[in-house]
Structure formats: C-alpha cells, structure tokens
Amino acid sequence: MAKGVKTGGRQKGTPNKFSGNVKDAVWETFNRMGGVDDMHSWARENRTEFYKIMSRLIPVEHSGEGGGPIKFELVAPWLRAAIQTRNQ
C-alpha cells in the first residue's frame, strides 16, 4: 500500500456513528431535564459555574496588531537588563 493512500474504511468526511449517537443522547437528556428554561434557572443561581462553561465554549482568536503575530515584551526593566547582560 502506498503511503498516504486510503484503501479502506470509512469515506473521508463520514461522521463517527458513536459520537453522533452520544451527541443525540445528550441533547435528548438536556430536553427531558427541562431544556433551555431549566438551564436558564440553573445559570441564574450558579453564575460562576455557568460562566466557566460558557468561556470554554466560545471560540476566541488571538492575534497581534493588524492580525499579525502576538508580540511579547518583558515589562520588568531589571529582568530585561539581566537577559541583555547574559546574552552579551
């Protein structure tokens, strides 16, 4: 078999049946437990926990100025001086 050549198994892009079944079961359970209305009530009583969950679900893009790379600069002058001295 040539390296990188797919010769069997699922077709590319076919979803995993197990993952799909678990996702469906989670949605069904969520709806049976009260759905959005129940979650809203829970979130009002448990704001910190809700925000922890929410912060993990919201996609965040990190980039520097103008969409470029992030630039890091040492803020502590004594540390910058120590590194410059060491590198000379």
C-alpha positions, 0 to 999 in steps of 0.5 A: 500500500502506498503511503498516504493512500486510503484503501479502506474504511470509512469515506473521508468526511463520514461522521463517527456513528458513536459520537453522533449517537452520544451527541443525540443522547445528550441533547435528548437528556438536556430536553427531558431535564427541562431544556433551555428554561431549566438551564436558564434557572440553573445559570441564574443561581450558579453564575460562576459555574455557568460562566466557566462553561460558557468561556470554554465554549466560545471560540476566541482568536488571538492575534497581534496588531493588524492580525499579525503575530502576538508580540511579547515584551518583558515589562520588568526593566531589571529582568530585561537588563539581566537577559541583555547582560547574559546574552552579551 
